[in-house]
Amino acid sequence: MATIQPIRSDRSPRSSITHTSRKARDAKLPEMDWVLVFVVGALLVLGIVMAYSTTFYWSASASKDGSPFTQLLKQLGFAAIGIVLFIVLSRLDYGIWNRLSLPAILLTLLVLVAVLIWGESAFGAKRTLFGFQPSEPAKIVALMYGATWLASRRKQVTSISVGLIPFAVIIGIVVALIAIEPDFSTSAIILLAASAMFFLAGASLIQIVLVSGAAVGFAYLMVNVFQHASDRLTSFFTSFSNGQGPHYHILQSLLAFGEGGIFGKGIGAGYQKFGLLPTPHTDSVIAVVAEEMGLLGVAVVLGLFALLAYRSLRIAQKADTTFGAFWAIGIIVWIMMQTLLNLLAMTGLLPLPGVPVPFLSVGGSSLIAVLAACGILVSISRGTRILPSGEDSDNEGADELLGGKPDNSASTTIRRRDSGSRAARTDRSQKLEDHGRDASSIVGRDVKFTPRLRKGSGATRIRSAVRWRDGRYGTGSGYPRGR
């Protein structure tokens, strides 16, 4: 008698596990998120324009040949490197990085230690090594390792001793090494992004309180240990009366906002950048945008960042692995927090953090790191064919995950004691409750049920997502087994 093979029902959400050929698997990979690509391209073009607008006058005076394009050409070179990384990382299966996260974080720690020992000093800080700032790629690697750790220990996150403390030690070492440079703004951004990932992984209220208290204590320690941080914080509250110190910077920034009005003076026509506004090409670039493009231009820039955040959150929501979801969340929190901190500082609501605006500020390390991170976001949107180690490991018999996302956007599977595994159906919890069965609550992206699903009869029957050729549903002991 021929074996009856199961076929997929049109109602079945099981789209993540298959045994087709590599050509068929590649054909099913989703296309790039072209909206995200467009937003990244628009911000990059705007950043190149502002790089020329904010540097042409001092490039002409500082360069030997008097060329106003010196800094612009450097920024174009950095942009070219970033675009190459963006394309490569967007086409590369992001599941690879889940397996390389441990050697990557160890290498990052070694490089950060090397910066403290052999780094180049500038403005009282050691942040560069061979002309590059390792703290920028350290953001990507720290969030990648945090995502790997959280994805492989979902059931242990709520434990303080097994969940919170190990995660805090992992991220804390990176944050501490960057803070010692000193670079408090970058360390704060990594801490905030990692905290957001940990919170979304299912942190308890007690853990949130502990993390918040630790963050406040760390900030207090940094202010008391490093004179640079203490002076900046003190001057923020005391120097409004004389308009000196950091508030000279803020006052000039607010003046640039006011001079621009609604429509601005035109690109290149602002005058605050001619020696009045400190660091117009890096920290103060948003003030130059306000003066030359007006409040309308600032609104367009913020709208592009908002669209970038929206598409990234959608990518995280529909990611086919929890590792990809956590990593996408960490990346977008990093980019948006860095933008928000700079904007609040330029409007006088926060002490100057000294962070560049992603895409817009002149600087190679920041631009390359942000473009690489966006390439990773695109890769996550396309999915992975590699089964991440430690995650979704209960998929017995599944050697690979397709890039296609399940129809219900679920990233994990439901295990049944008498069968294999299938993609989670988020609507079954309500069905079980409607029929008087106990079902566990939906936590984060995982859906697990305590009862054993059996073939029922009458009103209590719950049809399985697997339909057999003879018309029956289910995979109980009385049903023919497929391969």
C-alpha positions in Angstrom: 0.0 0.0 0.0 1.4 3.4 -1.0 2.2 5.7 1.8 -0.1 8.7 2.1 2.0 11.9 2.0 0.8 15.0 3.8 0.1 18.1 1.7 -0.1 21.7 2.8 -3.5 23.2 3.2 -4.1 26.7 1.8 -4.9 27.6 5.4 -1.6 26.3 6.7 0.9 28.9 7.8 3.8 26.4 7.5 6.1 28.3 5.2 9.4 28.3 7.1 10.4 24.6 6.8 10.9 22.8 3.5 13.3 20.5 1.8 13.4 22.0 -1.7 16.5 22.6 -3.8 18.8 25.5 -3.2 17.7 27.2 -6.5 14.1 27.0 -5.3 15.0 28.3 -1.9 16.9 31.2 -3.4 13.9 32.0 -5.6 11.6 32.2 -2.6 13.8 34.8 -0.8 11.9 38.1 -0.5 13.2 41.1 -2.4 14.9 43.9 -0.6 12.8 46.4 1.4 13.0 49.1 -1.3 11.3 51.7 0.9 14.1 51.3 3.4 16.7 51.4 0.6 15.1 54.6 -0.7 15.2 56.3 2.8 18.8 55.4 3.3 19.7 56.7 -0.2 17.8 60.0 0.4 19.5 60.6 3.8 22.9 59.7 2.3 22.4 62.2 -0.6 21.4 64.9 1.9 24.4 64.1 4.0 26.7 64.5 1.0 25.1 67.9 0.2 25.5 69.1 3.8 29.1 67.8 3.8 29.9 70.2 1.0 27.9 73.1 2.4 29.5 72.9 5.9 33.1 72.4 4.8 33.8 74.2 1.5 34.9 77.4 3.1 37.5 76.0 5.5 38.5 73.3 3.0 39.5 76.1 0.6 41.5 77.9 3.4 43.1 74.8 4.8 44.0 72.8 1.7 47.3 73.4 0.0 45.7 73.9 -3.4 42.8 76.0 -2.1 40.2 73.5 -3.3 36.8 73.7 -1.6 36.2 70.0 -2.4 38.9 68.4 -0.1 36.5 67.4 2.7 33.8 66.5 0.3 36.0 64.1 -1.6 37.0 62.4 1.7 33.3 62.0 2.7 32.5 60.6 -0.8 35.3 58.0 -0.3 33.8 57.0 3.1 30.3 56.9 1.5 31.6 54.6 -1.2 33.0 52.2 1.4 29.7 52.3 3.3 27.7 51.7 0.1 29.8 48.6 -0.7 29.3 47.3 2.9 25.6 48.1 2.6 25.2 46.0 -0.6 27.3 43.1 0.6 25.6 42.9 4.0 22.2 43.2 2.5 22.8 40.3 0.2 24.6 38.2 2.8 22.5 35.8 4.8 22.4 37.4 8.3 22.1 34.0 10.0 25.9 33.7 9.5 26.5 36.4 12.1 24.6 34.5 14.8 27.4 31.9 14.6 30.2 34.4 14.5 28.9 36.6 17.3 31.3 35.2 20.0 34.6 35.6 18.1 33.3 39.0 16.9 32.7 40.3 20.4 36.0 39.0 21.7 37.8 40.7 18.8 35.9 43.9 19.5 37.0 43.8 23.2 40.6 43.4 22.2 40.4 46.4 19.8 38.8 48.6 22.4 41.5 47.7 24.9 44.1 48.5 22.2 42.5 51.9 21.7 43.1 52.7 25.4 46.7 51.7 25.2 47.8 52.8 21.7 45.0 55.0 20.6 45.5 58.5 19.2 44.7 61.3 21.6 42.5 64.2 20.5 40.7 66.8 22.7 41.7 64.8 25.9 40.3 61.5 24.7 41.6 58.3 23.0 38.9 57.3 20.5 40.8 56.5 17.3 43.1 53.8 16.2 44.8 54.2 12.8 42.4 57.0 12.0 39.3 54.9 12.7 36.9 54.9 15.7 36.4 51.3 16.9 33.5 52.4 19.1 31.3 52.8 15.9 31.5 49.1 14.7 31.4 48.1 18.4 27.8 49.3 18.5 26.9 46.7 15.8 28.9 43.9 17.4 27.6 44.5 20.9 24.0 44.5 19.7 24.6 41.5 17.6 26.0 39.5 20.5 23.2 40.7 22.8 20.7 39.5 20.2 22.3 36.1 20.0 22.4 35.8 23.7 18.7 36.8 24.2 17.5 34.6 21.3 19.2 31.5 22.8 18.0 32.1 26.4 14.4 33.3 26.0 13.2 31.2 29.0 16.0 32.5 31.3 15.5 36.2 30.7 13.2 36.7 33.6 15.8 35.3 36.0 18.0 37.9 37.7 20.9 35.5 38.3 20.8 33.6 35.0 19.2 36.2 32.8 19.9 39.8 33.9 23.4 39.5 35.4 25.1 37.7 32.6 23.6 40.0 30.0 24.6 43.1 32.0 28.1 41.8 32.3 28.4 41.2 28.5 27.1 44.7 27.6 28.7 46.4 30.6 32.2 45.5 29.6 31.8 47.0 26.2 30.1 50.1 27.7 32.8 50.5 30.3 35.7 50.3 27.8 34.1 53.0 25.6 33.3 55.2 28.6 36.9 55.1 29.7 38.1 56.6 26.4 36.1 58.8 27.4 33.1 58.6 25.1 30.0 58.8 27.3 27.5 59.4 24.6 28.4 56.3 22.6 28.4 54.1 25.8 25.0 55.6 26.7 23.6 54.8 23.3 24.8 51.2 23.4 23.3 50.8 27.0 19.9 52.2 25.9 19.7 50.0 22.8 20.7 46.9 24.7 18.2 47.7 27.5 15.4 48.0 24.8 16.3 44.6 23.5 16.3 43.1 27.0 13.0 44.7 27.8 11.3 43.4 24.7 12.7 39.9 25.4 10.4 39.8 28.4 12.2 41.5 31.3 10.2 41.7 34.6 9.4 44.9 36.4 12.1 44.2 39.1 14.7 43.8 36.4 13.7 47.1 34.7 14.0 48.9 38.1 17.4 47.3 38.7 18.6 48.3 35.2 17.4 51.9 35.6 19.1 52.2 39.0 22.3 50.8 37.6 22.2 53.2 34.7 21.8 56.2 37.1 24.6 54.9 39.3 26.9 54.5 36.3 26.2 58.0 35.1 26.8 59.4 38.6 30.1 57.5 38.8 31.2 58.8 35.4 30.5 62.4 36.4 32.5 62.1 39.6 35.4 60.2 38.1 35.9 62.2 34.9 36.4 65.9 35.2 35.3 66.4 31.5 31.8 65.1 32.2 31.5 67.0 35.4 32.5 70.3 33.8 30.1 69.8 30.9 27.2 69.1 33.2 28.0 71.9 35.6 28.3 74.5 32.8 25.0 73.4 31.3 23.2 74.6 34.4 25.3 77.7 35.2 26.4 79.4 32.0 23.1 80.7 30.6 23.7 84.0 32.4 26.9 84.9 30.5 26.3 83.0 27.3 29.7 81.3 27.4 30.8 77.7 27.4 28.4 75.0 26.0 25.5 77.5 26.0 27.3 79.7 23.5 27.1 76.6 21.2 23.4 76.2 22.0 22.6 79.9 21.6 24.2 79.9 18.2 22.3 76.8 17.2 19.0 78.4 18.3 19.9 81.5 16.4 20.4 79.3 13.3 17.0 77.8 13.7 15.5 81.3 14.0 17.4 82.7 11.0 16.2 79.9 8.7 12.5 80.5 9.3 10.1 78.2 7.5 11.8 77.8 4.1 15.5 78.6 4.9 18.0 80.8 3.2 19.0 78.2 0.6 21.6 75.5 0.6 25.0 77.0 1.1 23.7 80.5 1.9 23.8 80.2 5.7 26.3 82.3 7.6 26.3 80.7 11.1 28.8 78.1 9.9 31.4 80.7 9.1 33.1 80.6 12.5 30.0 81.4 14.6 28.5 78.0 15.1 31.0 75.5 16.6 31.5 72.2 14.7 28.9 72.9 12.0 29.9 69.8 10.0 29.5 67.3 12.8 27.6 68.0 16.0 25.8 71.1 14.7 24.8 69.9 11.2 21.1 69.9 12.1 21.4 73.6 12.9 22.9 74.3 9.5 20.0 72.3 7.9 17.6 74.5 9.9 19.2 77.7 8.7 19.6 76.8 5.0 16.5 74.6 4.5 14.2 76.1 7.2 11.8 74.3 9.5 10.4 72.6 6.4 13.7 71.0 5.7 14.1 69.9 9.3 10.6 68.3 9.1 11.6 66.4 5.9 14.8 65.1 7.6 12.8 64.0 10.7 10.2 62.5 8.5 12.9 60.4 6.7 14.2 59.2 10.1 10.6 58.4 11.2 10.1 56.4 8.1 13.4 54.6 8.6 12.2 53.7 12.2 8.8 52.5 11.0 10.3 50.2 8.3 12.9 48.9 10.7 10.2 48.1 13.3 8.2 46.3 10.6 11.3 44.3 9.7 11.8 43.3 13.4 8.1 42.4 13.7 8.2 40.1 10.6 11.7 38.7 11.1 11.8 34.9 10.7 14.1 34.4 13.7 14.1 36.0 17.2 17.8 36.7 16.7 17.0 38.9 13.7 14.1 40.6 15.5 16.3 41.6 18.5 19.1 42.7 16.3 16.9 44.9 14.2 15.4 46.5 17.4 18.8 47.2 18.7 20.0 48.8 15.5 17.0 51.2 15.1 17.1 52.2 18.7 20.7 53.1 18.3 20.2 55.2 15.2 17.1 57.0 16.5 18.5 57.6 20.0 21.6 59.1 18.5 19.5 61.4 16.3 17.2 62.4 19.2 20.1 63.2 21.6 21.7 65.5 19.0 18.4 67.3 18.2 17.6 67.8 21.9 21.1 69.1 22.6 20.9 71.6 19.6 17.6 73.0 21.1 19.0 73.4 24.6 17.1 70.6 26.2 20.1 68.4 27.0 23.8 68.9 27.7 25.9 68.6 24.5 26.5 64.8 24.0 29.0 65.2 21.2 27.3 62.6 19.0 27.0 63.0 15.2 23.8 62.9 13.3 23.6 59.6 11.4 24.1 60.1 7.6 24.3 63.9 7.9 27.4 64.6 9.9 30.9 64.5 8.4 32.9 61.5 9.6 34.0 58.2 8.1 33.6 55.9 11.1 30.0 56.9 11.8 28.8 56.9 8.2 30.4 53.5 7.4 28.9 52.0 10.6 25.4 53.3 9.9 25.4 52.2 6.3 26.6 48.7 7.4 23.8 48.6 10.0 21.2 49.5 7.4 22.5 46.7 5.2 22.0 44.3 8.0 18.4 45.6 8.4 17.7 44.8 4.7 19.2 41.4 5.1 17.0 40.7 8.1 14.0 41.7 6.0 15.0 39.1 3.3 15.2 36.3 5.9 17.7 33.6 6.5 18.3 30.1 5.2 20.6 29.2 8.1 19.1 27.7 11.2 20.6 29.8 14.0 22.3 27.7 16.7 20.4 27.7 20.0 17.2 29.1 18.5 14.2 27.3 17.1 16.2 24.2 17.8 13.0 22.2 18.4 12.4 22.0 14.7 13.3 18.4 14.4 14.0 17.4 10.9 14.5 20.9 9.6 18.0 21.5 8.4 17.3 25.0 7.0 15.0 27.9 7.4 13.7 29.6 4.3 14.0 33.3 3.8 10.2 33.5 3.3 8.4 34.7 6.5 5.5 32.7 7.9 2.1 34.0 6.9 1.3 34.9 10.5 4.7 36.6 11.1 5.6 34.1 13.9 9.2 33.3 14.3 9.0 30.2 16.5 7.2 26.8 16.4 4.8 25.0 18.6 6.0 21.6 19.8 3.5 18.7 20.2 4.4 15.6 22.0 2.9 13.3 19.4 4.2 15.0 16.2 6.8 17.1 14.6 6.8 20.9 14.6 4.9 23.5 12.7 4.8 27.2 12.5 3.0 29.0 15.3 -0.5 30.1 14.8 -1.2 33.2 17.0 -5.0 32.7 16.7 -5.1 29.3 18.4 -4.9 30.7 21.9 -8.3 32.3 21.6 -9.7 29.2 20.0 -8.6 27.1 22.9 -10.0 29.5 25.4 -13.3 29.6 23.5 -13.6 25.8 23.8 -12.8 25.7 27.5 -9.1 24.7 27.2 -6.3 26.2 29.1 -3.8 28.0 27.0 -0.7 29.9 28.0 -0.5 33.6 27.3 1.4 35.0 24.3 4.7 36.3 25.4 6.8 38.4 23.0 7.2 36.5 19.7 6.9 33.0 21.1 3.6 31.1 21.3 3.5 27.9 23.3 0.6 25.9 24.5 0.4 23.7 27.6 -2.3 21.2 26.5 -1.8 18.4 24.0 -3.8 19.1 20.8 -5.9 16.1 19.9 -8.4 15.3 17.3 -11.8 16.3 18.8 -15.4 15.8 17.8 -18.4 17.9 17.5 -18.1 21.5 18.7 -14.8 21.0 20.4 -12.9 19.9 17.4 -9.9 22.0 16.5 -8.6 21.3 13.0 -4.9 20.9 12.5 -3.1 23.0 10.0 -1.9 19.8 8.2 -4.3 18.2 5.8 -3.9 14.7 4.5 -4.7 13.4 1.1 -7.7 11.4 2.4 -9.3 14.7 3.6 -8.5 14.2 7.3 -6.7 16.7 9.5 -4.2 16.2 12.4 -1.0 14.3 13.1 -2.1 12.0 16.0 -1.1 8.4 16.5 -4.0 7.3 14.3 -2.9 9.3 11.3 -0.4 8.1 8.7 3.1 9.6 9.1 4.7 11.4 6.3 8.4 11.7 5.8 
